[in-house]
Amino acid sequence: MGTVLSLLIVAVALFTAFALKKFYDKPYIVNFSLAAMLLLIVVRTLLLQPINTLGYVAIALCSIAFIFQAVLGIKNVKTQEQV
């Protein structure tokens, strides 16, 4: 399971890099792909046994960043619909 999640993180990171160049006019795609990557990092970190202090910090920071990216993605979708 850990290997699959690690591969998913890499795949989403590559998609995000691709989306930064290809979908420049659709920033919500980048926001949602970053949010997905952050969520996968949180899940992967939760699977580590035992979780040390650095793991808890990573979980907290990635969770906060996930929320920010999701909110930015929703705002960008609403902006795209208005244009």
C-alpha positions as CSV (number, residue, x, y, z in Angstrom):
1,M,0.0,0.0,0.0
2,G,2.8,2.4,0.8
3,T,4.5,1.8,-2.5
4,V,1.3,2.4,-4.4
5,L,0.7,5.7,-2.5
6,S,4.3,6.7,-3.2
7,L,3.8,6.0,-6.9
8,L,0.5,8.0,-6.9
9,I,2.3,10.9,-5.3
10,V,4.9,10.9,-8.0
11,A,2.3,10.5,-10.7
12,V,0.2,13.4,-9.4
13,A,3.3,15.6,-9.0
14,L,4.2,14.9,-12.7
15,F,0.6,15.7,-13.7
16,T,0.8,19.0,-11.7
17,A,4.1,19.9,-13.4
18,F,2.4,19.2,-16.8
19,A,-0.7,21.1,-15.8
20,L,1.4,24.2,-14.9
21,K,2.5,24.4,-18.5
22,K,-0.5,23.0,-20.4
23,F,-3.4,24.4,-18.4
24,Y,-2.1,27.8,-17.6
25,D,-5.5,29.4,-18.4
26,K,-7.2,27.0,-16.0
27,P,-5.6,27.4,-12.6
28,Y,-8.2,25.4,-10.8
29,I,-6.8,22.2,-12.4
30,V,-3.4,23.0,-10.9
31,N,-5.0,23.9,-7.5
32,F,-6.9,20.6,-7.4
33,S,-4.0,18.5,-8.5
34,L,-1.8,20.1,-5.8
35,A,-4.6,19.5,-3.2
36,A,-4.7,15.8,-4.3
37,M,-0.9,15.5,-4.0
38,L,-1.0,17.1,-0.5
39,L,-3.8,14.7,0.6
40,L,-1.8,11.7,-0.7
41,I,1.2,12.9,1.3
42,V,-0.9,13.1,4.4
43,V,-2.3,9.6,3.9
44,R,1.2,8.3,3.2
45,T,2.6,9.9,6.3
46,L,-0.2,8.4,8.4
47,L,0.8,5.0,7.2
48,L,4.3,5.4,8.7
49,Q,4.8,3.5,12.0
50,P,5.6,5.0,14.4
51,I,4.9,8.6,13.5
52,N,7.5,10.9,14.9
53,T,7.3,14.7,15.6
54,L,8.4,15.5,12.0
55,G,5.6,13.3,10.7
56,Y,3.0,15.2,12.8
57,V,4.4,18.5,11.5
58,A,4.1,17.2,7.9
59,I,0.6,16.1,8.5
60,A,-0.5,19.4,10.0
61,L,1.2,21.6,7.3
62,C,0.0,19.5,4.4
63,S,-3.5,19.4,5.8
64,I,-3.5,23.2,6.0
65,A,-2.0,23.6,2.6
66,F,-4.6,21.1,1.2
67,I,-7.4,23.3,2.6
68,F,-5.9,26.4,1.0
69,Q,-5.4,24.7,-2.4
70,A,-9.0,23.4,-2.4
71,V,-10.4,26.8,-1.5
72,L,-8.3,28.5,-4.2
73,G,-9.5,25.8,-6.7
74,I,-13.1,26.5,-5.8
75,K,-12.6,30.3,-6.2
76,N,-10.9,29.8,-9.5
77,V,-13.7,27.6,-10.8
78,K,-16.2,30.3,-9.8
79,T,-14.1,32.9,-11.5
80,Q,-13.9,30.9,-14.7
81,E,-17.7,30.4,-14.7
82,Q,-18.3,34.2,-14.4
83,V,-16.0,35.1,-17.4
